[in-house]
Amino acid sequence: MTLDLAAIRQDYAKHELSPDDCLADPVAQFELWLKEAITAQVNEPTAMNLATVDADGRPSARIVLLKGVEDGRFVFFTNYESRKGGAIAAHPFVALTFFWPELERQVRVEGRVERLAEAASDAYFDSRPYGSRIGAWASEQSREIAGKAEIVKRAALFGARHPLKVPRPPHWGGFAVTPDRVEFWQGRPSRLHDRVQYRRDDGTWRKAILAP
């Protein structure tokens, strides 16, 4: 079957956006849009594309879940020894992208990333379901395995080792992204989309309109 991808189009006309519509702080503006996405029952409103660059300058991207917005930072959790963890260790700058098609909106975030304090990682890990905590021990994330049976066996092994209390693995925890650039994108008719960008300059956020 031949797919005519070039013919797939959708016009956007639900909302408009201007700098005057946006709060002075982009993180506060993001939280406002996130609440609206949750209220609208957008599918996976906290899903974000996390883009990294490794030591060889090679980019990679994947979907992870936002788990908090704290002190102006975007928080997520992962295996420190995964491919993304290794890239972050080599190059501590990342990009995040949120896309909420039901609202015809996109948010792009760029900034420096660093590990969360261990106490914060411990607290979040303890809040996870038991199976997820065991999975963090069982999965050597991003490494090649012989098959699914290998992971199932490891999960059973760690489950037997930790039948009740599951401590946080030393290779697993949180990261926080401190943004220095945030863009809010609102789809508009004829591809004349509204784009408002915030850039941090000497500790102050400056707003600007970008051409679509």
Secondary structure as UniProt FT lines:
FT   HELIX           5..7
FT   HELIX           19..21
FT   HELIX           26..39
FT   TURN            40..41
FT   TURN            45..46
FT   STRAND          47..53
FT   TURN            55..56
FT   STRAND          59..65
FT   STRAND          68..70
FT   TURN            71..72
FT   STRAND          73..79
FT   TURN            80..81
FT   HELIX           83..90
FT   STRAND          93..100
FT   HELIX           101..103
FT   STRAND          105..115
FT   HELIX           118..127
FT   HELIX           130..138
FT   TURN            141..142
FT   HELIX           148..161
FT   TURN            170..171
FT   STRAND          172..186
FT   HELIX           189..191
FT   STRAND          194..201
FT   TURN            202..203
FT   STRAND          204..209
//
